[in-house]
Amino acid sequence: MTRARRKDDWGFPRWRSYGSSREAQQVKLCDRYGCAEVGHCPAPKSPNSPERWYFCEGHAAEYNRGWDYFAGLDKEDAARRAAEEELGTRAYAKAQHYSWGGSGDGSRSADEMRALEVLDLDPDADIEAAKKAWRNLAKECHPDVKPNDAEAAKRFAAGQAAFEILKQAENRRTWKPA
């Protein structure tokens, strides 16, 4: 009776290396005449065409330097297409400068950042600058200075609340137990 033997490639761990098959791999060569490198960079044959050239990296770079997206279009069509492209990429243009993250160094809360905006201060302003801005706003918009002005009263109240937020944050930052 013959004894059962294990196969070498069952389950894990694999006893032979991954991708060790013996079949020949299909490689697409660069479409540039005379080039024998691998063509793995697709490039359109013409605008709005589904047909593609396949170039090596060097020839793809050369092709892209001379590419004109608006070739063959009149001015109106080119302007319309440029507007459509800009509309579709507007969100990326805003995110490329990380403006979605907000300004500042991350040490201030969102409430503190809004308070600094109310007082028209930079995100890295210190408490002394906040005091000065609050005094200037109070001199300009105080109800005693501008009686019967609802807009000035609103600005004064907003500035007062903003300075109070910044003052409390500064007290939390500098407070040390006795």
ABEGO torsion letter per residue (X at the ends): XBBBBBBAABEOBBABBBGABABBBBBBBBABBGBABBBABBBBABBGBABBBBBBAAAAAAAAAABBAABGBBAAAAAAAAAAAAAAAAAAAAAAAGAAAEBEAGABBAAAAAAAAAAGBBAABBAAAAAAAAAAAAAAABAAABBGBAAAAAAAAAAAAAAAAAAAAAAAAABBBX
